Amino acid sequence: MRQVVLIVNPFATAVNEHRIALVERTLARHANVRTLLTQHPRHATELASASAGEVDAIFVFSGDGGFNEALNGLDGHATPIGCIPGGGTSVFPRTLGIPRDPIRAAERLGESLERGRTRTISVGRVNGRRFGFNAGIGLDAELVRRIEERRSRDGRPGDAAFVATLLKLLAERRGRFDPALELTGLGRASFLFVANANPYSFIRGFPLMMAPQAELEKGLDLMAPTKVRPHTVPRLARYVMTGRGQISDRRVITAHDLDRIQAFCDAPMPLQADGEDLGDVTEAVFEAERGAVSVLV
């Protein structure tokens, strides 16, 4: 029998004891399962690193934060990873086409392990930290920070709270964002979205299409508004929601399939990766690790 580890974040939105047991039982039809529960931030990184190379696959039942931690634990290892959605959004497995129901996802990924059905993908890295689907400086990182603050007070905010937080942030700035960082070789921008996959993220069932050409097998894509004014917000929002629309090259910097992006901020700005707040930075280097990870699909 194959040997696998199941890393579980017991505090993730859609994770509870009953679902853990069902996921274990489902995977056990395909392999011997050893379940490990995370106990503190970055614990999934430690568990994945300790298990990689010792088992046939690592499964992670968590939200995007747990998937991100596990990807960082697999650095330098070829052990395949299976991502079972356990968060409120679970962007990474959705970009891979994994079912949102954790039991269906576990059944599909267990079959993938048995049949050797994997996909080799690229991941991004920003200031040394890997990310699976996106990273950003400025607007989305500030939004991540505010959502996390709200989560610590009120529990996990829903999509309505996410939208309300975004609208409040835009209102505070009166819809105005001036150039605040320099992208080496590309120009100045007000904030930066870096995509390793498309969609960039989701609001409920709606994909956000900041970089519609991004592919998991390629390098990094970017989208960076040079300057935002109240009258440009609707056009920018339409582009983000659809990946289409007339966006002037003067208004937005875009680039596709890059190996490296370097950003210098005029003042410290928030940085996020896969929805995790990485603090304020004055400089960030984004790099593509091509063909870095094997994922079960």
N, C-alpha and C positions, 0 to 999 in steps of 0.2 A: 504493500500500500504506500501511496505517496504520503509524505509528511508535510503539513502546512501549519503555519502560525496564523491565528486570527487576532489582530490587534483591535481592541474596542475602546472607543471613548464613551464611557457610561453616562457622560453628561451631555452628549449631543442631543439635539432636539428630538429626533425620531428613534432614539435608542432607549430601550427598557429591558428588564430582565426577560420578559416573555419573548421579545424579538431576538434577543441574543441567543436564547435557547433554540428558537426556530432556525436562525442562521447557522448555528452550530450543527444542528441535526441535518440541515440541507447539505452543508459542506461535507459532513461525515459520510455521505453516500459516495463521495469521490476520493476521500483522503482521511488520514488520521489527523485530527484537529487539536491543537494546543491553543487555548484562549488566554490572552494576556490583556488585562485592563490597564488603561493609562491612569496615572495618579496625579500628574502635575504637568505644567507646560513643558513641551519638548520631550516628554516621555516617549511618545511614539517614535521619535527620531532614534532614541537610545534602543528601544525594543527592535525596531527594524534593522538597525545596524548590527545588533547582537545576533539576530536571526538570519540575516542575509548570508547565503552560502552554505547554511546548515540545513535548509529546508527546500522543498520543491517550489514553494510559492508563499508569498505573504499576502494575506487578505486584511483589509482595513475596513471596519464598520464604524463610520464616523461622519462628521461633516468635513468641509473643505480644509479646515485647520488641521485635522488629523491626517488627511491625505498629503497635505503639504509637508507635515513633519516626517511622514514615512518616506516621501520622495527624498528628503534630505538625508535620511538614514541609509538609503540605498546608494548613495554616492560611491561610485567605484565598484558596485556589485551588479551582477547580471540576473539576480533572482527576480522573477516576474512578480508583479503586484496586481491584485484584484481589488477594485474600489467598490464597496457596497454602500449605497447612499444611506446616511443616517442623520444628515443635517437638514436644515430648513430649505436650503437652496441646492446644495451638492452640485456645484457647477462642473467640477472635473469629471465625474462619471457621466454626467449628461452630455458633455462634449464627446465622450467616447461611445455614446449610444447605449449606455447601460440602463436597464429599466429602473424607474424611480422607486418601485416597491422593493424593499430590501430582501424579501424572500425570493421573489422572482430573480432579482439580481444575483443572489447567492447561487441559485440553481443554474443560471446561465454561466456564471463564472466558474462554477464547479465543473460543468461540462467542458468549458474552454480549457481548463487545466487537464482534464482527461484526454482531450483531443489535441492538445498542444496548440491551441488557437490563441496566438499572441500578436501584438502589434508593437513594433519598435517606434518610439516617438522621441522627439526632441523635448527638452525642458529649458526654461530660462533660468538665469542666475542674476541676482542683483546684489551687489556688494557682498558676494560670497554666499547668499542664500538662494536656494533653488525655488522656482515656482512652476506650477503646472499649466496654468491658463492665463493669468494676468498679473501685472504689477503697475504701479502708477505713482506719480508725484503730484501733490497738490489736491485738486478737487476730489477725486475718488478716495484718496488716502485720508483726507479730512473727513469725508463721509463715513469711512470705515471706523475712524476714531470715535466719532460721535455716536454711531450705532453701538459700538462696544461699551461706551459710557452709559448709554441707555439700557443696554443689556444687563450691566452690573447693577443697575437700580431696579429695573422692572421685569427682568427676564428677557427672553428672546423677542425683539420687536418683529412684528409682521411686516408684510409688504406696504401696508398703508403707513406705518410708522417710518419705513424707509423713504417713501415718497415725501412724507411730511418733513422729514429731516433734510432732504435734498432741497425742497422748496424754501425752507427756512434759511438754509445756507445761501441760496441764490438771492433771497430777499435781503439778507444782511449785507451782501455785496452789491445790492441794487442791480444785479445782472451784469456787473462790470468786473472783468478780470484783465489786468494789464500784464504785459510780458514780465515774467519773474524768474525765468531760467534760460540758460543757453545750451542748445543742443549742438555739440561739436559737429561742424560741417553742414549743419542743416538750418541754423538760425535760432531766433529767440521765440519763446512760447510762454503762454500763461500757466499751463499745466500740461501733464504728459500722461498718456495711456500707452502701455506697452502690452501687446497681446502675443501669447504663444498659441492661441487657438481662437476659433470663431464658433459660437458667440463669445464675446468678452465676458459677459455675465448674464444673469436673468433677473427680471422682476416678475415673480410668479411664473406664468407661462410665456412671457414676452422676452425674446432674446435681445440683448444689447449688442449692436453691430458696429462697434467702434472701428474694427479692422476686418472687414468682410473677406479679405483675401488670406487671412492668417490660416495656417495649417499646422497640425501637430507634428508633421514630418519635416517641416521647414524651419527657417530661422525666425527671428522676431519681427513683428510688424509694430508700427507706431502711428499714433494719431495725436497731434498736439495743436490745439487752437493757439494762434499767435496772439489774438486779442479778442475778447468777448464783450459785446455791448448788448443792452436790452433788446434791440431790434434784431440781433443775430441769434438770440437764444432759441426761438421757435425753429429756425432753419437747422441749427445745430442739433436740437432735440430730434427732429425728423430724421436726420442722418443717423444718429445714434440708435434710433428705434428700427430703422429699416435698412441701413447700409447704402441708401440711395439718396439722391438729392444733389442740388447744385451747391457745392462748397468751394468757394474761391481759394486758389492756392495762396492768395495773400492772407486769408483768414485761418487756414489750417495747414499744418505740415503733416504729410503722410509719407510713409516709407514701408517697403515690403521685403521680407526675407533677409533681414540683417543679421550679421554675426555679433555686432557690438554697437551699443548706443551709450554715449557719455553725456551726462547732464551736469551742469554747474548752476546752482541756485544763487540768486542775489542775496537771499537770507535763508535761514533754516526753514525747510518745508517738510510736511509729513510724507512718508513713504509707506506704501503697502505692497504686499505680495500675497496673492491668493486670498485676499480678504483679511490678512493679518497685519496689524499695525507694527511697523518696524521702527517707529520713532521719527524724529526730525533729522534731516540730512542737508548738507550744503553741496554734496557731490554724490552722484550715483553712477555706477557702471553696470549696464545690463549686457549680459552675454548669452548667446545661444549655445547650448550643449546638444549638438545634433546626434541623433541615434543613441541617446543616453540611457533610456529606460525601456524595459519590456513590460507591457501591460497586457493583462488578460482581457479579452473582449468577447 
